[in-house]
Amino acid sequence: MKTILVIDDNTEIRENTAEILSLAGYTTFTAENGKKGVEAAVKQKPDLIVCDIMMPELDGYGVLHLLKKNPDTEHIPFIFLTAKAERRDFRKGMEMGADDYISKPFDDIELLNAIEIRLKKVDIIKMQYPSGEKGANDLMKDLKGSGFLPLDPDQYESEQLNKKMILYNEGKRPKYLYHVKQGKIKTFKVNEDGKEYITNLYSAGDYIGHVTLLEDINYDDTAEVLEEAQVISIPKDHFLQAVYSDMNIATKFIKLISRDVKEKEERLLNLAYDSLRKRVARALIDIYQKFNIQDQEQQHLDISREDIAQYVGTATESLIRTLSDFKSEKLIEIKDSKIRITQPDKLKNLLY
């Protein structure tokens, strides 16, 4: 059960607010002034704080300032509750890191909705996402779905791209965050011998380029359309403004992408030292997961042998021989040149 701290020097308002929250299913505790509120927050570490501004001992701004300085309380959602409704007070609270601002007298539903929204955001930010770009992509989807990232791809026009078209080239400066509305896209690098190595795969719902934008670096690979796609281009400034408008969200993104380099290094080590069988098995599982295939009975890996080989880092002929072995072992099925994984768990845990 979520816990909420109510800080207000007005006894009637403090007790009524606590009663409303208790009836809504929250565990509540209260403090009668700012100083006691800070002490209670540090000791109890509530899931959310509702705080008045004008109080004796220490006002609401002082409470917020002290809690934001403390690593143990800096990420607790903070809602101001005050009779002062001037625009400058609202702006000052937001600039200091408050999550919301509700004026008295307030509607019960308004307060409960504000609290529910903030707690949902905390749940998303605390969620354990995979490291690297995949985790950042999953975070983007969850934030968009919950309405916490003020960036709606549907407000931008989509562009129809044909197979083999280039979305961006390695070494170029990024200008957009791309959202795949339909189709599939690959990113790849070309080595000194002119051979392609696929670095990632994207399908409908995925975002492309957010890591590069957040790190403020040039593209380190090239993006090409695998099959006819609809792609939305979101200007760089719009994306960065949306992310950095909430430092909790920005911090979460930065923590995820900071592990991206390690993830890529591990994949390169796997390519260098794992057996071909394990590399092909891992590639099939990756593609299976990246393309969000839910129904094994109906859906196949709709990707060419050449692209799978480039993802594995091997010759197409070697890949085909390995796929034939997997088929004989009943790990996969091949029908009309399309691959269906029949035993993903066994494939994922090959010992050699």
C-alpha positions in Angstrom: 0.0 0.0 0.0 1.3 3.4 -1.0 2.2 5.9 1.8 1.5 9.7 1.6 2.8 12.4 3.9 0.5 15.5 4.4 2.2 18.6 5.7 -0.1 21.5 6.6 -0.3 23.9 9.6 -4.1 24.1 9.3 -5.4 21.3 11.4 -8.8 21.0 9.7 -7.3 20.9 6.2 -4.6 18.5 7.2 -6.9 16.1 8.8 -9.6 16.3 6.1 -6.9 15.7 3.4 -5.5 12.7 5.3 -9.0 11.3 5.7 -9.7 11.6 1.9 -6.5 9.8 1.1 -7.2 7.1 3.7 -10.6 6.5 2.2 -8.9 6.2 -1.2 -6.8 3.3 0.1 -3.6 5.1 0.9 -1.6 4.9 4.2 -1.3 8.5 5.5 0.6 10.3 8.2 0.8 14.0 8.8 3.0 16.9 10.0 1.8 20.2 11.4 4.7 22.4 10.1 7.5 22.3 7.6 10.3 21.4 10.0 8.4 18.3 11.4 7.4 17.5 7.8 11.1 17.2 6.7 11.8 15.1 9.8 8.9 12.8 9.0 9.8 12.5 5.3 13.4 11.5 6.1 12.3 9.0 8.7 9.3 7.4 6.9 10.3 7.9 3.2 6.8 8.2 1.9 5.8 7.4 -1.7 4.4 10.9 -2.1 4.2 14.2 -0.2 1.4 16.8 -0.2 2.6 20.0 1.3 1.2 23.5 2.0 3.3 26.5 1.1 2.6 29.1 3.8 3.6 27.5 7.1 5.5 28.5 10.3 8.9 27.1 11.2 9.7 26.3 7.5 7.5 27.1 4.5 6.8 24.6 1.7 9.6 25.9 -0.6 12.0 25.3 2.2 10.7 21.8 2.7 11.0 21.0 -1.0 14.6 22.5 -1.1 15.8 20.4 1.8 14.2 17.2 0.6 15.7 17.6 -2.9 19.1 18.0 -1.4 18.8 14.7 0.4 19.6 11.6 -1.8 17.2 9.5 0.3 14.2 11.9 -0.5 15.1 13.7 -3.6 13.0 11.5 -5.9 9.8 11.5 -3.8 6.9 13.1 -5.8 6.0 16.4 -4.3 2.6 18.2 -4.7 2.1 21.7 -3.4 -1.3 22.4 -1.8 -1.9 26.1 -1.2 -4.4 28.9 -1.2 -1.9 31.1 -3.2 -2.7 30.8 -6.9 -0.5 33.5 -8.4 1.4 32.3 -11.5 4.8 33.2 -10.1 4.3 30.9 -7.2 3.3 28.1 -9.5 6.4 28.7 -11.7 8.7 28.9 -8.6 7.5 25.6 -7.3 7.9 23.9 -10.7 11.4 25.3 -11.1 12.4 23.9 -7.7 11.3 20.4 -8.7 7.6 20.2 -7.5 5.6 17.7 -9.5 2.2 19.4 -9.3 0.5 22.4 -7.8 -3.1 22.4 -6.5 -4.9 25.5 -5.2 -7.3 25.5 -2.2 -10.2 25.0 -2.1 -9.6 21.9 -4.1 -11.8 19.2 -5.5 -11.3 15.7 -3.9 -11.1 14.1 -7.4 -8.6 16.6 -8.6 -6.2 15.8 -5.7 -6.7 12.0 -6.1 -6.1 12.2 -9.8 -2.9 14.2 -9.4 -1.6 11.7 -6.8 -2.5 8.7 -8.9 -0.7 10.1 -12.0 2.5 10.9 -10.0 2.6 7.5 -8.4 2.2 5.8 -11.8 5.2 7.8 -13.1 7.3 6.7 -10.1 6.3 3.0 -10.8 7.5 3.4 -14.4 10.7 5.1 -13.4 11.5 2.4 -10.8 10.7 -0.4 -13.2 13.7 -2.6 -14.1 14.3 -2.2 -17.8 16.9 -4.1 -19.9 20.1 -2.2 -20.2 21.1 -0.2 -23.3 19.0 0.9 -26.2 16.3 -1.8 -25.7 15.6 -0.6 -22.2 15.5 3.1 -23.3 13.1 2.0 -26.1 10.8 0.2 -23.7 10.9 3.2 -21.3 9.8 5.5 -24.2 6.8 3.3 -25.0 5.7 3.1 -21.4 6.0 6.8 -20.9 4.1 7.6 -24.1 1.4 5.0 -23.2 0.9 6.5 -19.8 1.0 10.1 -21.0 4.1 11.1 -19.0 6.3 12.0 -21.9 4.7 15.2 -23.5 5.6 14.0 -27.0 2.9 12.5 -29.2 4.4 11.0 -32.5 0.9 11.1 -34.0 1.1 14.9 -34.1 3.8 14.7 -36.7 3.4 13.6 -40.3 4.6 10.1 -41.3 6.7 9.3 -44.4 6.4 6.2 -46.5 9.8 4.6 -47.1 10.5 1.8 -49.6 12.7 -1.2 -49.0 16.4 -0.4 -49.2 15.9 3.3 -48.5 18.4 4.9 -46.1 17.0 6.7 -43.0 20.4 8.1 -42.0 24.1 7.5 -42.6 26.9 6.7 -40.3 28.9 9.8 -39.3 26.0 12.2 -39.9 24.8 14.6 -37.2 21.3 13.5 -35.8 18.4 15.9 -36.4 15.4 13.7 -35.5 14.1 11.1 -33.2 12.5 8.4 -35.5 9.3 6.5 -34.6 8.6 3.4 -36.6 4.8 3.4 -37.3 4.9 0.4 -39.6 7.4 -1.9 -41.2 11.0 -3.0 -40.2 14.3 -1.2 -40.2 17.9 -2.4 -39.6 21.0 -0.5 -38.5 24.4 -1.7 -39.7 28.1 -0.9 -39.9 30.5 -1.8 -42.8 33.9 -3.1 -41.9 37.2 -2.5 -43.8 36.5 -5.5 -46.1 33.1 -4.0 -47.1 31.1 -6.6 -45.2 27.9 -5.5 -43.3 27.4 -6.1 -39.7 23.8 -5.5 -38.4 23.9 -3.6 -35.1 20.1 -3.6 -34.4 16.6 -4.3 -35.7 13.5 -2.3 -35.3 9.8 -2.8 -35.9 6.4 -1.0 -35.4 6.3 0.9 -32.2 10.1 1.3 -31.8 12.0 4.5 -31.6 15.3 5.0 -33.4 18.1 7.5 -32.6 17.2 8.5 -29.0 20.6 7.2 -27.7 22.5 9.3 -30.2 20.4 12.4 -29.4 20.9 12.0 -25.6 24.6 11.4 -26.0 24.9 14.3 -28.5 27.2 12.3 -30.9 27.2 11.5 -34.6 25.5 8.3 -35.8 27.8 5.3 -35.4 25.9 3.2 -37.9 23.5 3.4 -40.9 19.8 2.8 -40.8 18.1 1.1 -43.8 14.5 0.0 -44.5 14.2 -3.8 -44.4 10.6 -3.8 -45.7 8.2 -0.9 -46.7 7.8 1.3 -43.6 6.1 4.3 -42.3 8.4 6.5 -40.2 7.6 9.6 -38.2 10.4 12.2 -37.8 10.3 14.1 -34.5 12.7 17.1 -34.3 15.6 16.8 -32.0 14.8 19.9 -30.0 11.2 18.6 -29.3 12.5 15.3 -28.0 15.2 16.8 -25.8 12.8 19.4 -24.3 10.3 16.6 -23.5 12.9 14.5 -21.8 14.7 17.2 -19.8 11.4 18.8 -18.6 11.4 16.1 -16.0 14.8 15.3 -14.5 13.6 12.0 -13.1 12.8 10.8 -16.6 16.1 12.2 -17.9 18.1 10.5 -15.2 16.4 7.2 -16.0 17.3 7.5 -19.7 20.9 8.4 -18.9 21.3 5.4 -16.6 19.9 3.1 -19.3 22.0 4.3 -22.2 25.2 4.5 -20.0 25.1 0.7 -20.1 24.7 0.5 -23.9 28.4 0.5 -24.6 29.0 -2.4 -22.2 26.1 -4.3 -23.9 27.6 -3.8 -27.4 31.0 -4.9 -26.1 29.5 -8.1 -24.7 27.8 -8.8 -28.0 31.1 -8.4 -29.9 32.8 -10.8 -27.5 30.1 -13.3 -28.1 30.6 -12.9 -31.8 34.3 -13.5 -31.4 34.3 -16.4 -29.0 31.0 -18.2 -29.1 30.4 -21.2 -31.4 28.6 -20.5 -34.7 25.6 -22.6 -33.3 25.3 -20.4 -30.2 25.7 -17.2 -32.3 22.9 -18.2 -34.7 20.7 -19.4 -31.9 21.1 -16.1 -30.1 20.5 -14.1 -33.3 17.2 -16.0 -33.9 16.0 -15.3 -30.4 17.0 -11.7 -30.7 15.1 -11.3 -33.9 12.1 -13.2 -32.4 12.0 -10.8 -29.5 12.8 -7.6 -31.4 10.0 -8.1 -34.0 7.5 -8.7 -31.1 6.3 -12.1 -32.4 3.6 -13.2 -30.0 1.9 -16.2 -31.8 4.4 -18.8 -32.7 1.7 -20.9 -34.6 1.0 -18.1 -37.0 4.0 -15.9 -37.3 7.5 -16.5 -38.7 10.8 -14.6 -38.7 10.2 -12.5 -41.8 13.8 -11.6 -42.5 16.2 -12.7 -45.3 19.0 -15.2 -44.8 21.5 -12.6 -45.8 20.3 -10.2 -43.1 20.4 -12.9 -40.4 23.9 -13.8 -41.5 24.9 -10.1 -41.2 23.4 -10.0 -37.7 25.3 -13.1 -36.7 28.5 -12.0 -38.4 29.0 -15.1 -40.7 28.7 -16.2 -44.3 25.2 -16.9 -45.6 26.3 -20.4 -46.5 27.4 -21.1 -43.0 24.2 -19.8 -41.6 22.1 -22.0 -43.9 24.0 -25.1 -42.8 23.4 -24.2 -39.1 19.7 -23.6 -39.8 19.5 -27.0 -41.4 21.0 -28.6 -38.3 18.5 -26.7 -36.1 15.7 -28.0 -38.3 16.9 -31.6 -38.0 17.0 -31.1 -34.2 13.4 -29.8 -34.3 14.4 -26.4 -32.8 13.0 -24.6 -35.7 10.7 -25.2 -38.7 11.3 -24.0 -42.2 8.4 -23.7 -44.6 8.3 -21.7 -47.8 11.7 -20.4 -46.9 10.3 -18.8 -43.7 11.7 -19.7 -40.2 9.5 -20.5 -37.2 11.0 -21.1 -33.8 9.4 -24.1 -32.2 11.5 -24.4 -29.0 12.7 -21.0 -28.0 13.9 -22.0 -24.5 16.1 -24.8 -25.9 17.4 -22.6 -28.6 18.2 -19.9 -26.0 20.1 -22.2 -23.8 22.3 -24.2 -26.2 25.4 -25.3 -24.5 27.6 -25.4 -27.6 
